[in-house]
Amino acid sequence: MQKDHKHLVRGILEAIGEDPNREGLLDTPKRVVKSWLEIFAGYKKDPAEILSTVFEDGACDEMVLLKNIEFSSMCEHHMLPFIGKAHVAYLPNGKVVGLSKLARLVDCFAKRLQIQEKMTIQIANSIVEHLKPKGVAVIIEAHHQCMSCRGVGKMNTTMVTSSMLGAFRDNPAARAEFLALVK
């Protein structure tokens, strides 16, 4: 990608009225393409592989919750960042996964062109598909640059999305426990 797409960044610089040959911009196309490789690394990640190592020994039957998983993503509508944190919980059904895998799963979907609503559902559905738990709950809170630095210009807004599946959808006590622990 790096060699093949630098000309595209040069074209963007020209389209906004810049001179890609000026000193400060000479290496910008190379740097932008290199940063895109990192920002959009989620396309090369497979949720099935991330969640493939499970442990039956020591598996509990109570909620497993990883809170405040920081992430940054890129809005697919404006290609501007949204930055926030995810809270991911599941009720094991005979097996658990390492906690770092939950953080890696969030990054897998965050590091793609994305909308927050879809990302929330993708995380929850992947856990259901690969771990087969009794329930999954995901809440994502994020600040969207497309809201603050353009358009309506609202600086201190936070978007909150959730996906509650299985016992977290059907059992009010499980949902309440999750919500209380996240607060």
Secondary structure, DSSP 8 states (H G I E B T S, - for coil): -HHHHHHHHHHHHHHTT--TTSGGGTTHHHHHHHHHHHHTGGGG--HHHHT--EE-TT--SS-EEEEEEEEEEEETTT--EEEEEEEEEEE-SS-EE-HHHHHHHHHHHHSSEE-HHHHHHHHHHHHHHHH--SEEEEEEEEEEHHHHSSTT--TT--EEEEEEEEHHHH-HHHHHHHHHHH-
